[in-house]
């Protein structure tokens, strides 16, 4: 799947990224002109934990997961990225190796904005630096929320919250990669526990599960579990 290579189109896409909102059209087109297009197949590593950072990634199409992997090989999924989102901000703006690994869940296309382009913007345009700081603060709040969930909320409650956050019109679509193993990695547990939690919620009449989707049948009760 080839991208629209018109730089005006790329600039408009990047304009929707919060950290770029303060840039004028001329600067936005300069960023777009310097962006590099890359494509990845299902399961391919885009960013590897511990490697030197190369730049900021903008996901044009596909889905990507950001994970930490333990020495034993167990994964904890930190984020699932959708088209229009960016990743690797921390690795770029802190001058440290990549803190996590990003893997394509399906064929994905990304724009890479190289680090030197971004550092030049930081030096020359203070409003851009302010946007970056706000984005970093949002990441911090997200990670605090994730740690709180993993530490204080039982698996069934974490599952309820994930379903509520993922649903559109009370339906959670299940792409091919939306497996119980992936759910377990997002919830900080193992697939057997996820399976039992899904069955429990279904037995209580809160959800209905099939291969293509999970339907929320009793949203108030699910919200009570997630609270």
PyMOL commands that set and color helices and strands:
alter all, ss='L'
color gray80, all
select helices_A, chain A and resi 7-15+18-20+25-34+89-93+115-124+126-152+155-166+180-187+191-203+219-226
alter helices_A, ss='H'
color red, helices_A
select strands_A, chain A and resi 36-40+45-47+55-61+64-69+75-81+86-87+101-104+108-114+171-173+207-209+213-216
alter strands_A, ss='S'
color yellow, strands_A
deselect
rebuild
show_as cartoon
